[in-house]
Amino acid sequence: MQHKINIAKLHEEAIVPRKQTELATGFDLHACLNVDSITISTSPQLIPTGIAIEIPYGLDVQIRPRSGLTAKGIIAGYGTIDADYRGELFVTLYCLESLKEYTIENHDRIAQLIISKTAPINWEIVNSLDKTSRGNKGHGSTGRK
């Protein structure tokens, strides 16, 4: 079943998110700047996309980094877009200390939207949980590889 997500272009030059290949998972988000470019630094900065979306209940929409930018040292913060949010989508970007700064140009691909279904959940309070071989061993407990 194909879902429909309503999208509003808040600025005429805003670009509708799209996949770059047929089998891609993410829909690329583009910067929608009032200027030709901006320079980001090691301090987080909100980058506008010029779009707002209406998410149907039951879908989970998240902003995730683009691997190509991450490999260069440009980090996009993860973000969840709630179904009741109707404002402009922004992407939080910053550079790693080793890069210091990076120029984002208008319409650059800056992050991606990942869309999945949410599961209806009923939390049940219990006195104990089933035992597993991992148990309560946390971060790094499953090894390096």
Secondary structure, 3 states (H helix, E strand, C coil): CCCCCEEEECCCCCCCCECCCCCCCCEEEECCCCCCEEEECCCCEEEECCEEEECCCCEEEEEECCHHHHHHCEEECCEEECCCCCCCCEEEEEECCCCCCEEEECCCEEEEEEEEECCCCCCCCCCCCCCCCCCCCCCCCCCCC
